[in-house]
Amino acid sequence: MQYTVKQLADLAGVSTQTLRYYDQIGLLKPAGTTEAGYRLYSSAEVDRLQQILFYREIGMSLEQIGEIISAPDFDLKQALLSHRTYLLQKRAQLDQLLRTVERSLAGLEGRIVMHDKEKFEGFKKQLIEENEAKFGREAREKYGDEAVDASNARLMGMSQEEWERFTALGEKIITTLLQAMDQGSPDSELGLKAAELHREWLGCTWDSYSPEAHVGLAEMYVADERFTAYYDQHRKGAAAFLRDCIKAYTAKLKG
């Protein structure tokens, strides 16, 4: 079956402008055109659009998506299996958050006693599960199971104040990083501040700190597209800029 731009847009729940833009940047080209010049899409383009929307849902940039689905070794079945795994994990995370909400309501209504620490367990578990799903294998290969398990344990054991500081630092890193990018230099005052905040943030879950480990993690941010996607969702090039900030910061630490 073939679809016009309007028909495919309605089918996928996107705008016709989106499909035209995907065509313009080469992400989703139509199978052909009618004699009148209207775009036509076949089942192959429907499958490709589905993959684009799946990858967009997990925060990847259009540039990254294009590289993945245009790669010679791209396997549609493996991609779908990966999406299924991600969605099952996401469902488990949402179930955990729902349980936290239900217990919070029960505590508010006086049906149970809910300690402050419990109120944040759902968020902590969600963060750990997301990190394990996205980066667990690479982190365990690089740092070892013991270090990763210890980091997860420290995160789960955070008090309310520690959790609030941890999340606030994460937000402040992004804000400072974007300001440093506006200045244009990783070794500027703001660039070094972003790296220092990142070190403080790591200290919330790391047992010990070393400049070498800090730089190693920063390199992973650029080498692994999933890390890159997290930072680059705020601004393209943010992951690489943060790495350069961390390199400049650790160089100063070493004197």
PyMOL commands that set and color helices and strands:
alter all, ss='L'
color gray80, all
select helices_A, chain A and resi 5-12+16-24+43-57+62-69+76-108+116-143+145-156+160-183+189-203+211-223+225-232+238-254
alter helices_A, ss='H'
color red, helices_A
select strands_A, chain A and resi 32-33+39-40
alter strands_A, ss='S'
color yellow, strands_A
deselect
rebuild
show_as cartoon
